[in-house]
Amino acid sequence: MAAARGQQAEGSEQGGDGTRNEPGASGPPGETDAAVPAAFRQAVAALAGARPRRAVRLDPLPAPRRLAPYAHALGASVSVDDEELADGRFVLLHDPRGQEGWEGTFRVVTLARAELEPEMAGDPLLPEVTWSWLTGALDSRGVVVRRPGGTVTRAGSWFFGQLGGRPPEAEIELRASWTPLAPLGLPDVAAHLGAWCDLLCQCAGLPPEAPEGGEGADPSGGPGIVPLPQRRGPRPL
């Protein structure tokens, strides 16, 4: 499962004359680093300093150019024992003037995707539970959001004829966006990224991570998270 399976955010900045050339970020063509809003630069720096759990790998992606004047994109994959279990994309948008429907100057746009056991994909509660993983992950990180929205899609494939020997395949996909609130000015985007990485690990079927210096993690995954039977047993990380 290649990260974001090639459906990466489009566009990147290429500049050799002092224009922006930062992997994963985009802004108006020809704009210099000095012209980029300080709030956006600080937010991007905060994302770079985020430290998700070891199973998660973050890499810069080309950032979209048409969604907002400024954007920063990251691809993520969750792997254990060299097996990729889930992947996705995290995009931070910034428009100093705001946009209709945002109710703020920042917006987070995400994609999370993981393979499932076919019988699990048939669970009628799966879409609601998957959405609860996101809201629970945000709650557990103590972040506040406005205008959240998204879709949960599940898909299955069964094989016949010459392909009849292949086992069935199923996948869950969550697309979500929200406005990160900033009570003290700049939103804690690193915490939002951490919450999204927690969600990605949940989709991958990993057990909740134990708190630092504490006992084992809450098997429910924390307040607000409804667990499903894991498609894989707990793995050491």
C-alpha positions in Angstrom: 0.0 0.0 0.0 2.0 3.0 -1.2 1.5 6.1 0.7 -1.7 7.8 -0.5 -1.4 5.4 -3.5 -0.4 8.1 -5.8 -3.4 10.2 -5.0 -1.2 12.9 -3.5 -2.0 16.5 -3.2 -1.0 18.2 -6.4 1.5 20.9 -7.1 4.8 21.9 -5.5 7.0 25.0 -5.5 10.1 25.0 -7.7 12.2 28.1 -7.3 15.8 29.0 -8.0 15.7 32.7 -7.5 14.7 33.1 -3.9 11.2 31.9 -4.4 9.7 29.2 -2.1 11.1 25.7 -2.6 10.1 23.9 0.6 9.0 20.2 0.2 5.4 19.8 1.2 4.5 23.5 1.1 3.0 25.8 -1.5 2.0 29.4 -1.8 1.4 32.0 -4.5 3.8 31.5 -7.4 7.0 33.6 -7.0 6.4 34.5 -3.4 9.5 34.7 -1.3 9.9 33.1 2.1 9.8 36.5 3.8 6.4 37.2 2.3 4.9 34.0 3.8 2.7 34.8 6.8 4.5 34.2 10.1 1.6 32.2 11.4 1.9 29.7 8.5 5.6 29.5 8.9 5.3 28.7 12.6 2.6 26.2 11.9 4.7 24.3 9.4 7.6 24.3 11.8 5.4 22.9 14.5 4.3 20.0 12.2 8.0 19.3 11.4 8.6 19.0 15.2 5.8 16.5 15.7 6.8 13.0 17.0 4.2 10.3 16.3 4.6 6.7 17.5 7.4 4.7 15.9 5.1 2.7 13.6 4.2 6.0 11.8 6.3 7.4 9.0 5.7 11.0 7.8 7.0 12.3 4.5 6.4 15.6 2.7 4.0 15.5 -0.3 3.5 18.1 -3.0 1.0 20.6 -1.5 -2.3 21.6 -3.3 -2.3 25.0 -4.9 -6.0 25.6 -5.5 -7.5 25.0 -2.0 -5.9 28.0 -0.2 -3.2 30.5 -0.7 -0.8 28.5 1.6 -0.7 24.8 2.1 1.5 22.2 3.6 1.1 18.4 2.9 2.4 15.3 4.6 2.0 11.6 3.6 1.9 9.0 6.3 2.2 5.2 6.5 1.8 2.8 9.4 4.1 -0.2 9.2 4.9 -3.1 11.5 7.5 -5.7 10.7 7.9 -4.2 7.2 4.2 -4.7 6.5 2.3 -1.5 5.6 -1.1 -1.5 7.4 -2.5 1.9 6.6 -1.7 5.1 4.8 -3.0 8.6 4.4 -2.5 12.3 3.8 -2.6 15.3 6.1 -2.9 18.8 4.6 -2.8 22.1 6.5 -4.4 25.0 4.7 -4.0 28.7 5.5 -5.9 31.7 4.2 -5.2 34.9 6.1 -8.6 36.2 5.1 -10.4 33.0 5.9 -12.8 31.1 3.7 -16.6 30.5 3.7 -17.3 27.5 5.8 -14.0 27.6 7.7 -14.8 30.0 10.5 -11.0 30.5 10.9 -7.9 31.1 8.9 -6.6 27.5 9.1 -8.2 24.3 7.9 -7.0 20.6 8.1 -7.9 18.2 5.3 -7.1 14.5 5.8 -7.3 11.1 4.2 -6.9 7.8 6.1 -7.1 4.4 4.5 -6.5 0.8 5.7 -7.2 -2.7 4.6 -9.8 -4.8 6.6 -10.8 -8.3 7.0 -13.9 -8.8 4.6 -16.1 -9.8 7.5 -15.2 -6.7 9.4 -16.0 -4.5 6.5 -19.6 -5.9 6.6 -20.2 -4.6 10.1 -23.1 -2.1 9.8 -21.6 0.0 12.6 -18.2 0.4 10.9 -18.8 3.9 9.4 -20.0 5.3 12.7 -17.2 3.6 14.7 -14.6 4.8 12.2 -15.8 8.4 12.6 -15.8 8.0 16.4 -12.1 7.0 16.2 -11.4 10.5 14.7 -13.5 12.4 17.2 -12.1 10.4 20.1 -8.5 10.9 18.9 -9.0 14.6 18.8 -10.7 14.6 22.2 -7.9 12.6 23.7 -5.3 15.1 22.5 -7.3 17.9 24.1 -7.7 19.9 20.8 -10.9 21.8 19.9 -12.2 21.9 16.4 -14.9 23.8 14.5 -17.0 22.7 11.4 -15.8 19.1 11.3 -17.0 17.1 8.3 -16.2 14.0 6.4 -17.1 10.7 4.7 -16.4 7.1 5.5 -16.3 4.7 2.6 -15.9 1.0 2.6 -15.2 -1.2 -0.4 -14.8 -4.9 -1.0 -13.5 -7.0 -3.8 -14.2 -10.7 -4.5 -12.4 -12.6 -7.3 -13.8 -15.1 -9.8 -12.7 -17.1 -12.8 -8.9 -17.1 -13.3 -8.7 -14.8 -10.2 -10.8 -17.1 -8.1 -7.9 -18.2 -6.0 -7.3 -14.8 -4.5 -8.8 -14.1 -1.1 -11.4 -11.3 -0.8 -10.1 -7.8 -0.1 -11.7 -5.0 1.8 -10.8 -1.4 2.6 -11.9 1.5 4.8 -11.3 5.1 3.8 -12.0 8.2 5.9 -11.8 11.7 4.5 -12.3 14.4 7.0 -11.6 18.1 7.4 -12.0 20.5 10.3 -11.0 24.0 11.5 -8.4 23.9 14.3 -9.3 26.5 17.0 -6.6 28.7 18.4 -7.8 30.2 21.8 -4.3 31.8 22.3 -3.6 32.7 18.7 -1.9 30.0 16.7 -3.6 26.5 16.7 -1.6 23.6 18.1 -1.3 21.9 14.7 1.2 19.4 16.0 -1.5 18.1 18.4 -3.9 17.8 15.5 -1.4 15.9 13.5 -0.7 13.6 16.5 -4.5 13.0 16.8 -4.7 12.1 13.1 -1.7 9.7 13.4 -3.5 8.1 16.4 -6.5 7.6 14.1 -4.4 6.1 11.4 -2.9 3.6 13.9 -6.4 2.7 15.0 -7.5 2.1 11.5 -4.4 -0.1 11.0 -5.6 -2.3 14.0 -2.7 -1.4 16.3 -3.4 -1.4 20.1 -3.5 1.9 21.8 -0.1 3.2 22.9 0.7 3.1 26.6 1.1 6.6 28.2 4.6 7.7 28.9 5.9 6.3 32.2 2.5 4.8 33.0 0.7 1.6 33.0 -0.9 -0.1 30.0 -3.1 1.9 27.8 -6.9 2.0 28.2 -8.0 -0.9 26.0 -10.9 1.2 24.7 -8.5 3.6 23.2 -9.4 6.5 25.5 -12.6 8.5 26.1 -14.9 8.8 23.1 -13.4 6.0 21.1 -15.5 3.0 20.4 -13.4 -0.1 19.6 -14.0 -2.7 17.0 -12.5 -6.2 17.2 -9.0 -5.7 15.8 -8.2 -7.4 12.6 -4.7 -8.2 13.9 -3.7 -9.2 17.3 -1.6 -6.7 19.4 1.9 -6.4 18.0 5.0 -5.3 19.9 6.2 -1.8 18.8 
